[in-house]
Amino acid sequence: MAPVWEYRAMRLFGRKDAQEDEAGDGIAEFWTWWQETRPRLDSMVAGGAAEGLEELLAPAVAAIHSDLVWEVAPGRNAAHALVVTAAGDAELRSLAHRWAMAAPESDMLWEFHPSRRANPQALELTLDVGGYEFALDKLMFGLRVPRDQPRVDVSAYHPIFGELDDETRMEATLLALDWLLGEDDVARWVGEITPATFQPIDAVAAVHLPAVVADLASGYQDEEWVLLEGQTGSGAPLVATARHPLRPVDYPLFDQHIAITLPYAHRDENGLPVGDSLTALRDFEERLAARLLKLRGDAVLAAHLSAEGHRIIHVYADPTGDAAIHAKELIVSWEEGEPRVDVATDPSWSAVLAFLS
């Protein structure tokens, strides 16, 4: 098992108190610093000098953004992995991924990741949490898969949880889930998380969680869309179609929101498209999908909704690509009213929050 110091500066140990939001992305500066400082870092890793490593890395990562979290962990192909992660903060996920994209190539000593990977030796780990031993092999889970939902709700119990405050229990649970599943799969497949001070009924050992999640994920391998009905704020009928499951973690660089609004002339008594308008809308979306396909994965059609004589199409894209340009070119051909394209930064996908799964 790797030395305990390898796991410093994670949620429990390395996150600084929240400061004001920062937009700076000193990624290039970080990697310049890394190349200059690497001989010292290599020496500290070889000597197990955890405190010195933290003194160097913590301010360097904070210079990118104060809310990023870092850790040094055993690597998969290299001896060590430097992980700089948003730790579940959707607003920072793309920043962490851009940091990793700018990293130098991995070598025998270092590899780089924008999220925590599942640790094959997770159940062998024991941490000091609040002065108590947090051994993952003693962790138990109550698991519930809501009907027709792409997630598993987790109730976590450990013998030390009764001695910890609520926040520390949650942090320990999140950390354990990241190690057992990998941070991205936690975001994909784990729903409600509840640390418990009493063992849940029908609880299973932590070792079984990856198999439960893998079985759940196997049912969502093909692209699916769901049809949804509802009402607008004014009470008008609304019909929407959304990708399912729809999760920002699957598109970590897509923090640009492109909203295409198309007014339509032919509608029923509820304001929903019919006849020639419905045909025109379908044709537009087919042409849009063809354009997005040519962008080679730089954008995704997330959802569209129709109400009160307008269809709004939600696209998320990598802002370094040309998706917004393509959208603005396409609307020129729309003949039913004045179309509009609105482009904004939305890393948490708040514009489609109702459709996220």
N, C-alpha and C positions, 0 to 999 in steps of 0.2 A: 504494500500500500504506500502511496506517495506521502511524503511528510506533511503534517498538518499545515505548516506555513504556506504550502502551495495554495491553500484555499482561503487565504486572507482577502479582505477587501471585497467581499460579496455583499449581498443585501444586509446581512447582520453587522458587518464590520466596516465596509468601505464607503457606504453612501454618506455624503455630506448632508448637513441640514439644507433643506430646500432654500434656494436663493431666488432672486428674481429671474424670470425667463431670460435666456440669452440666445441671440440669433447667430453669434459668431461660430464659425466652424473651423477653427485653426487646425485643420487636418494636415495640410502640407507642412505647417510649422511643427506639428507633432512628429511627423516622419523624418523631418530634418533633425529634430532633437534625438529621435530614436537612433539614427545612424551615428550621431556624434557620441551618444551616451552608451551605446550597446556594449562596448568592452567592460564598462563598470557593471552593467546589468548582468552580463554573462558571469562575471566574477562573483557577484553576490548570489546568483542562482547556484553556482557551483559550491559556494560555501554555506548555503542555507541561511543567508543573512536577511531574514524577513523584514526586519525593521528598516534597514537601509533601502531595500527594494521599495518598500511603501513610501519612504520619504522622497524617492525619485519619481515614481510612477504617479502617485496621487496628484501632485500639482500639474504634471504634464497632461493627464487626462482631463482634469478640471479646466484646463485652459481651452479645451475643445468645447466643453459644456459642463457646468458644475454639477448637473444631475446625472451624468453618465456614471455607470458603475463599472469597475474593473476587477479582474482577478487573474492570477497566474495559476494555471491548472496543468495536470499532465496532458500532453498532446496525444493525438491519434497517430500521427506519422513522425512528428518531431518530439524531442524530449519534453518540451514545454509548450503550452498554449497561452498566449495573451488574449484575454477576452475583454472587449470593451462593449458594454451592452446598455440598452435603454431600460433594462430590467422591468419590462412590462409597460413602460411609458410610451404610448403610441406616438406622441408628439416628437419623440427622439429616435424612433426606430430607423428612419431613413438616414439620419445622421450617423448612427452606429454602423450601418451597412456601407455608407460611403467611406467611412474611416477604414473599414476592412478592404474595400475595393482598391483603396490607394496604398495598401500595405505592400511591402516588398515580398518577393517570392519566399515561400517557406523553405527552410533548410533543415539540417539535422537537429538543430537546437530549438528553433522557434517556428510556430505557426500562429495564425491570427484569425479570430472569429468575432462576429458581431452579436453573438448570443451564446448562452451556455449550452454545451452539448451534453447529452445523456452520458453519465459516467458508468461504465460497465462494473466498476467496483463500488458503486454507491452504497450498497448494503454493508460494506466493510468499514464505512466511515463513522467516526465519532467526533463530535464537536463539543466545545464548551459553550453552552448557551445559558447566560445568566447565572453562571456558577454551577450548572448541572450538566451531566453528560447526555448529549443528544445523539444516541446511537440509532442509525437508520434501520437497523435490523429489528428494532423494537417498535417501529412505527406501524400503525394499523389504519386501514381505511374502510369507511362505509361508503359504498359506491351506488349511485343511482343514475340510470340512463333515462331521461325524460322521453316520453313517447314521440317518435318521429323527429327528434332533435339531434343534431350532430355534436353532442357533448356528453360528458359524464360529470355529474355533480359529486363532489368529494367532501366527506367529513373525516377529518384526520385526528387521530388520537395517539398520544405518546405518554408514557408514565410520568414524565416531568411536566406535562402541560398544566397540571393543577398548581404548580409552583410558579408559573410564569404569568406575566400580565398579557392582556389581549393582543397588544401590538407585537410582542415578542413571539407569542404563539403563532401568529399569522406569518411573521417573517420566517420563522423556522420551517413552517409548512411549505411556504412558497419556495424556499431554498431546496427543501427535500424533493419537491415535485420537479424542479428544474433538473436536479441531478438524476432523478429516476427516468424522466421522459425527454429531457432537453427543453430548453426554454420555449422554442417555437412550437413544439407539440403541446406544451401546456396552454399556450395562447390559442392553438387550433381546437383542441379537444376537451379541455377542462372548463367546466362552467362555474357553478357556484362552489366556493371553497369555504369550509367551516371548520376551524380548529375546535376540538371538543375536549372537555376535561373528563369525560366518561367514555368508555369504549362503546362505539355504536353497535347496535344489534346487527348480526351477520357481518361483522367486520372481517376483512381479509388482510393478510400480511402485505406489506408494501411490495414485496417481490412480485405479486400478481398484477399490479397496476399496469405495467407496460403491455401485458397480454390483453387486458380488458380494452385498453385504448386502441391497440392494433386491430382487435376484432371490430370495434366501432368504426374505425377509419376505413376498413375494408368495404363497408357499405356505401362509401361516398367517393369511389374512385372515378366515376364517370361524371362529366359535366351535366348539371341539372339546373333547371329554372323552376321557380314556383310562381304561381298566380295568386295575388293577394287583392283583397277588397277592403275598402274602408271609407272614411269620410275626410274631407278637407276641414280646415278650421271653421269654415262657415257652414259646414254640414252637408256640402255637396258630395255626391258619390265619387269615389276614387277607385281606379283599378291600376294595379302595378304588377310588373314582372321583374323578378330579381334573381340573380345568380345565387345558387344554393349548394353548399355553404358559401357565404360571402364574408371574408375575413381579411383585414388589411395585412395580417402577418404573412399571407401568401404572396403579397406584392409589396415588399418592404421599401422599394424605391418610388412607388407611385403615390407621391404626396401632392400632386397637382390635380385639382378637381376641375373638370370641364363639364359645365351644365349647358346642354343644348335645348333651347325652348322653341317648340314648333307649334304655332297656332293652327288649328284646323277648322275648315269651314263646315263640314258635314258632321253633324252630331245628333244624338238622340235626345229625348226629353230630359235625360240625366246629365247631359253635357259630355257624353263619351263618344269617341269617333265611330263613324259608320261609313259604309259605302266607299266612295272614291277617296275620302280622307283616310280611311283605314288602310286602303291599298297603297296610298302614297306614303303613309307612315312606315309601313312594312318595307316598301322599296327603299326608303331613305335609310332605314336601319341596316338593310342588307348591304347597301353601298358603304355605310359607315363601318360595318364589320369587315368588309373587304379592305378598306383603307387601314384599319387597325391591324389586320393580319399582316399587311406589308410592312408595318412598323417593327416586326420581329420581336414581339413581346414587350414593347415599350408602353403599352396602354391596354386597358381592359374595360369592356362595357359592363358596368356593375348592375344597373337597374334602369327601368324607365317607368314613368307613371303618367296616367292620363286623367284629367279632371277639368271641368269648366272650360272646355274648348281649347285646352293646351296639353301638349305632351312634353314632358321634361325627361331628357335622356342624360343619365349620369355616367360619365367616363372618368376613370382615374388613370393618370399617366406619370411617367418619369418626366419631370420638367426640363430635362436636358434634351428630350426628343421633340418630335414635330407634331404630336397629336393635336394640339390646339390649332395649329396652322391648317391641318387637314379638316378639322371641324368647321373652321371659318370658311374654307373653300367650298365645303359641301353645302352649307346653308344657302349659298347664292342661288342654287337651283330650286329652292323651296318657293312654291307659288301661292300658298294659302296664308296670306297675312305676312307680318314682319317677323322673321325668325331672329333668334339672338343666341350668342355664345358668350357665357360668362366663365372666366378663368380665375381660380383662386388657389391659394395654398391651403391644403386641408389634410395634414398627415394623419389625423385620427379618424378620417372619413366621417366626420360629423354630419355631412349633408345626407348620408344614407344610413344614419344611425338606426333607423327603424327597420332596416333590412339586414343588419349584421347578424350573423349567427355564429 
